[in-house]
Amino acid sequence: MNDPLHASGVALEPDHLMALRPLALMAATEPALSPLPGGWATRRKGRGQEIADLRDYQPGDDMRHVDPGATARSGRLHVRQFQEERDRVALLVADFRHPMLWGISRAFLSVVAAEALTLIGWRISEEGGRIGLLALTDDDAVAVAPRPRARGMLGVIGALCRAHADALRRRRLTAQTQNARLPPPPLDQSLPRIERICPSGSEVFLASSFDSPGQGLENQLGQLARRRALRLVDIKETLDLPKGRYPIQTGTGQWAQVHIGASVHTTKPSETPLSALLGHRCISLTSAAPPSELARDIVTGWTVTPRPCPAADPNYG
């Protein structure tokens, strides 16, 4: 009998994640996540290739930065200031806690999260960036230091698959004990690890369903975003079950049947406080979407949910 943990959409295979590279590159016909390979513009002014602004010449300025056009128009020497560029560093954060280890459509939420992060990672690595990983599970976390190019992505993919397989095995063992009914560790308790392994000025991509977020999630995300470019990948299950009777196993191990009509929606209720996601760049993906659709959405689907303006809030003040 085949092990259900090795079924398609449940297991995470290295070959599958490596095969996502062409999809990531094809989707890159849209504007890139970073304007220049190997570097990305920071808020600081310094040496680089992108012009930040023009200003009057000051004694000691490099004459090679004189802007001929502005100087000719104004009759005064003007110099160019450039955006400082750094090596691009991105940390992929995969939530493999047990609220992610389920799904009723194409794949488990955890598998879709890994696919989305891999697509992001392939694209950044092809643009010269360094890629690292933090995989969060119920019991531990797996970290991979950022490394460049394909070598970095191969290390990330290997660690993703090992962490996911370990999370599935541990969850199956836990389901056979009284601990099966214990809640997962809150997401906010795992996020401080990001600050310890991810340098300031880097990018963080967090893929999760944001279930069991913990009371401090909003503050943790805000703290991360102050020193890093934070992007959230919200993974959801939105498929309706066909009408019929379904076997279920209760927490005591007994089996029963439930009747579900086709109109019953199976979206798992989220405990995520909406305020925790406001103001951050976010994209919503569903577990039913094929990898090709995920690749397109990752390029074009990012939005920022604005925080309400205090002046427009009737309860303000």
Secondary structure, 3 states (H helix, E strand, C coil): CCCHHHCCCCCCCHHHHHCCHHHHHHHHHCCCCCCECCEEEEEEEEEEEEEEEEEECCCCCCHHHECHHHHHHHCCCEEEEEEEEEECEEEEEEECCHHHCCCCCCCCHHHHHHHHHHHHHHHHHHCCCEEEEEEECCCCEEEEEEEEHHHHHHHHHHHHHHHHHHHHHHHHHHHCCHHHHCCCCCHHHCCHHHHHHCCCCCEEEEEECCCCCCCCHHHHHHHHHHHCEEEEEEEECCCECCCEEEEEECCCCCEEEEEECCCCECCCCCCCCHHHHCCCEEEEEECCCCHHHHHHHHHHCCEECCCCCHHHCCCCC
